[in-house]
Amino acid sequence: MTEHAAALAGLDAESADWPQALACTGPRREEALARLHGLLVRIARKEVARRGPRLQITGPELDDLAYQAAADALVAITSKLGQFRGESRFTTWAYKFVMFEVSAKIGRHFWRHPGVRLEAEDWERLPDRFGFDPAREAEWRDLLVALHRAVDQELTARQRRIFVAIVLNNVPLDALVIELASNRNAIYQTLFDARRKLRAALAADGYIDDDGWRRS
């Protein structure tokens, strides 16, 4: 028994059956492909419905994105069956493929309808987005000036670009992944590092406490 076969032998019956059925020929494979496609479509529909409203995607367009993501995920899964090592259930492994395709499709969709320049800065939108109290305008205006200065002085070019895109321009993470040819984890880490630098700078200048709360 090969190492790959030994790994599959230890799986639950359903997870062991999926790669066997997809690797064979004839009616069994066709039935497995149809079942897997249906599963991927359901996952994709649920995910695009969750993310769609933010990008103003609705109706047939939303459904089309789900079907595209499911179809591409199916191709990727069948071409990489040999990489399934049984470290999780087969459906869990397949889930990752369709989620990746949904992210890619939504990211590309965002840039097909350009309305935001990646490097544009709209600091005037932050008060509404952060829910600042209008009665304390003088206080938060001063804070925004300090934040703007810290963004310009403390961040690297990449940190600044990602901070401006996500925080100021509300660019979806999936769209930024496509534009920067990066991945979600790398962008999350860059944004985390940028925010850490900004908190430290604002705390050092007395605008916030070390725990990140604004001083009254």
PyMOL commands that set and color helices and strands:
alter all, ss='L'
color gray80, all
select helices_A, chain A and resi 3-9+13-23+27-55+59-79+81-83+90-112+123-130+134-154+157-168+173-180+184-204
alter helices_A, ss='H'
color red, helices_A
deselect
rebuild
show_as cartoon
